[in-house]
Amino acid sequence: MTEKFVRYAVDQEGAAYVTLDHPQSRNALSDELLDELLEALERAKQDEAARVVVLTSSHDRVFSSGGNLHAFADERPPITKYAGLDRFPRLYKLIGGLGKPVICAANGDVLAGAFGVALACDLIIAKESVRFGCPEINVGAFPFMISALIYRNIGRMKANELMMLGELVTASQAYDLGIVNKVVPDEDFDATVASWAHRVAAKSPLLMRLGKDAINATRDMDLPQALDALQSRLALAFTTEDLVEGVRAFREKRPPEWRMR
């Protein structure tokens, strides 16, 4: 039987749970795990039943330990190692361009490359007991790939501190840095994640996709260019039936019936 590294399941409310499931390696981001993670996210993108993606872990203490250190130091030729590095940018780009919100349910420590995965998500909910950080420098490496995501989410000086000292921050400290949306007592974590996922899933999938695509396309543009692009996307939203239905349902004080058009 082929070993599986990632599980995929969709609940009745439209939340697609993508679970890192290789606890014996602390969900190290090996080529095999990354390939399955990319495959699962592509599946969620195409799955009409999935309205929101929850990225989580089956390990009881570690979301993911980050890049596979054994692979970093093995004897493969550098060109072979380089060939596999495209998985990380592909993953971060796929999360941004998924067209569906992605919640990182940080139920364990989020370390190194996995810190970049979390920062690529749209929302992060963290257990009170978990830690975040990029300790690569402590083993003679550097968080090259995720530095772009760190700089887009954390102020320059604190970002430098995280990358150059390699120290971890608590969930509460991550909240203070503005990179975690909510810190939850461990015993309330699963219920809170499900509640957030189902609240997001209840929104118009069409308008959510249009909105996320707009954010993904314009967040790094200059302001005048971004405003021009967003004006055209708002005009597109005006042509949808879901926008009309949402306003009508609000006025009639009833739940909306999304039509996806």
C-alpha positions in Angstrom: 0.0 0.0 0.0 1.4 3.4 -1.0 2.1 5.7 1.9 -0.1 8.8 2.1 1.1 12.1 3.4 -2.0 14.3 3.1 -5.7 13.6 3.7 -8.6 15.4 2.1 -12.2 15.5 3.3 -15.2 17.9 2.8 -17.8 18.3 5.5 -21.5 19.0 5.0 -21.0 22.7 5.4 -18.5 23.0 2.5 -15.3 23.1 4.5 -12.5 21.1 2.8 -10.1 19.8 5.4 -6.6 19.3 4.0 -4.6 17.5 6.7 -0.9 17.0 6.8 -0.6 13.4 7.9 3.0 12.2 8.3 3.5 12.6 12.0 6.6 10.4 12.1 8.5 13.1 10.3 6.6 15.9 12.1 5.1 16.7 8.7 8.4 17.7 7.3 7.9 19.3 3.9 9.4 16.6 1.8 9.0 16.4 -1.9 6.4 13.7 -1.4 4.3 15.6 1.1 4.5 18.8 -1.0 3.4 16.9 -4.1 0.4 15.5 -2.3 -0.4 18.9 -0.7 -0.3 20.6 -4.1 -2.6 17.8 -5.4 -5.1 18.2 -2.5 -5.3 22.0 -3.0 -5.8 21.6 -6.8 -8.6 19.1 -5.9 -10.2 21.7 -3.5 -9.9 24.3 -6.2 -12.0 22.2 -8.6 -14.3 20.7 -6.0 -17.7 22.5 -6.2 -18.6 21.1 -2.8 -15.6 22.9 -1.2 -16.2 26.5 -0.3 -13.4 27.1 2.1 -10.1 25.1 2.7 -8.9 24.4 6.2 -5.2 23.4 6.3 -4.3 21.5 9.4 -2.2 18.7 10.9 -2.7 15.3 12.4 0.3 15.7 14.7 -0.7 16.5 18.3 2.1 19.1 18.8 3.6 20.1 15.4 1.7 21.6 12.4 4.9 21.1 10.4 8.6 21.2 11.1 9.3 22.9 7.8 11.7 21.8 5.1 13.2 18.3 5.2 16.6 18.8 6.8 17.7 15.3 5.8 17.2 16.2 2.1 19.1 19.5 2.6 22.3 17.7 3.7 22.2 14.5 1.6 24.6 13.8 -1.2 22.4 14.5 -4.2 24.0 16.9 -6.7 23.0 20.5 -6.2 21.2 20.6 -9.6 19.0 17.8 -8.4 18.1 19.6 -5.2 17.5 22.8 -7.2 15.1 21.1 -9.5 12.7 20.3 -6.6 12.7 23.8 -5.2 9.9 25.0 -7.4 7.4 23.2 -5.2 7.5 26.0 -2.6 6.7 28.9 -4.9 4.1 26.8 -6.7 2.5 26.1 -3.3 2.5 29.7 -2.1 1.1 30.9 -5.5 -1.6 28.2 -5.6 -2.9 29.2 -2.1 -3.0 32.8 -3.3 -4.7 32.0 -6.5 -7.0 29.2 -5.2 -10.2 31.3 -5.6 -11.4 30.0 -2.2 -10.4 31.2 1.3 -7.7 29.1 3.0 -7.7 29.0 6.8 -4.5 27.8 8.5 -5.6 25.9 11.6 -2.4 26.0 13.5 -2.9 23.1 16.0 0.8 22.7 16.5 4.1 24.5 16.1 4.5 26.2 12.7 8.1 26.2 11.8 10.5 27.2 8.9 9.0 26.6 5.5 5.6 25.8 7.1 5.7 29.4 8.5 5.6 30.5 4.9 2.7 28.2 4.2 0.7 29.7 7.1 1.5 33.3 6.0 0.3 32.4 2.4 -3.1 31.5 3.9 -5.9 34.1 4.2 -6.7 33.5 7.9 -4.7 31.9 10.7 -6.3 30.5 13.9 -3.8 29.2 16.5 -3.9 27.1 19.6 -2.8 29.0 22.6 0.1 26.5 23.1 1.7 26.7 19.7 4.8 28.6 18.5 5.7 30.2 15.2 9.1 31.0 13.6 11.9 30.3 11.2 14.8 28.7 13.1 16.7 27.8 9.9 19.7 30.0 10.7 20.4 27.9 13.8 21.3 24.9 11.6 23.3 27.0 9.1 20.5 27.7 6.6 18.4 30.8 6.0 14.6 31.2 5.2 15.3 32.3 1.7 12.0 31.3 0.1 9.7 32.5 2.9 11.4 35.8 3.4 9.2 37.4 0.8 6.1 36.3 2.7 7.5 37.3 6.0 8.3 40.8 4.7 4.8 41.1 3.4 3.2 40.3 6.7 5.6 41.6 9.4 7.4 44.9 9.9 11.0 44.9 8.7 12.8 45.0 12.0 10.8 42.3 13.6 11.0 40.2 10.4 14.8 40.5 10.6 14.8 39.5 14.2 12.9 36.4 13.5 15.1 35.4 10.5 18.4 36.4 12.0 18.1 35.2 15.6 16.0 32.1 14.7 13.9 32.4 17.9 10.3 31.3 18.1 7.3 33.4 19.1 4.3 32.3 21.0 0.8 32.3 19.6 0.0 35.4 21.6 3.1 37.2 20.4 2.2 36.2 16.8 -1.2 37.8 17.4 0.4 41.0 18.6 2.5 41.0 15.4 -0.7 40.9 13.4 0.0 37.5 11.7 -2.6 35.5 13.7 -6.3 36.3 13.6 -7.3 34.5 16.7 -5.6 32.6 19.6 -7.8 29.9 21.1 -7.5 27.8 24.2 -6.4 24.3 23.1 -9.7 22.7 24.3 -11.8 25.1 22.2 -9.6 25.0 19.1 -11.5 22.4 16.9 -14.9 24.0 17.5 -13.6 27.5 16.8 -11.9 26.4 13.5 -15.2 24.7 12.4 -17.2 27.8 13.3 -15.0 30.1 11.3 -14.8 27.7 8.4 -18.6 27.4 8.3 -19.2 31.1 8.6 -16.8 31.7 5.6 -18.4 28.8 3.6 -21.9 30.4 4.1 -20.8 33.5 2.0 -21.3 33.7 -1.8 -18.7 31.4 -3.3 -18.7 33.5 -6.5 -18.2 36.9 -4.8 -15.6 35.3 -2.5 -13.7 34.0 -5.5 -13.9 37.4 -7.3 -12.8 39.1 -4.1 -9.9 36.8 -3.4 -8.7 36.9 -7.0 -8.8 40.8 -6.8 -6.7 40.8 -3.7 -4.2 38.4 -5.1 -3.9 40.4 -8.3 -3.6 43.9 -6.8 -1.9 43.6 -3.4 1.6 44.4 -4.7 0.5 47.0 -7.3 1.0 50.8 -6.9 -2.1 52.4 -5.5 -3.3 54.1 -8.7 -2.8 50.9 -10.7 -4.6 48.9 -8.0 -7.6 51.2 -7.9 -8.0 51.1 -11.7 -7.9 47.3 -11.6 -10.3 47.1 -8.6 -12.8 49.4 -10.3 -13.1 47.0 -13.2 -13.5 44.0 -10.8 -16.2 45.8 -8.9 -18.0 46.5 -12.2 -17.8 42.7 -12.9 -19.3 42.0 -9.5 -22.3 44.2 -10.4 -23.2 41.8 -13.2 -23.6 38.8 -10.9 -26.9 37.6 -9.6 -25.4 36.8 -6.3 -24.8 40.4 -5.5 -28.4 41.2 -6.2 -29.6 38.2 -4.2 -27.4 39.2 -1.2 -28.8 42.7 -1.0 -32.4 41.4 -1.5 -32.0 38.8 1.2 -30.6 41.4 3.6 -33.6 43.7 3.0 -36.0 40.8 3.4 -34.2 39.6 6.5 -33.7 36.0 5.2 -30.8 33.8 4.5 -29.5 34.3 0.9 -29.7 31.6 -1.7 -26.5 31.8 -3.6 -26.8 31.0 -7.3 -23.1 31.1 -8.3 -23.8 33.4 -11.2 
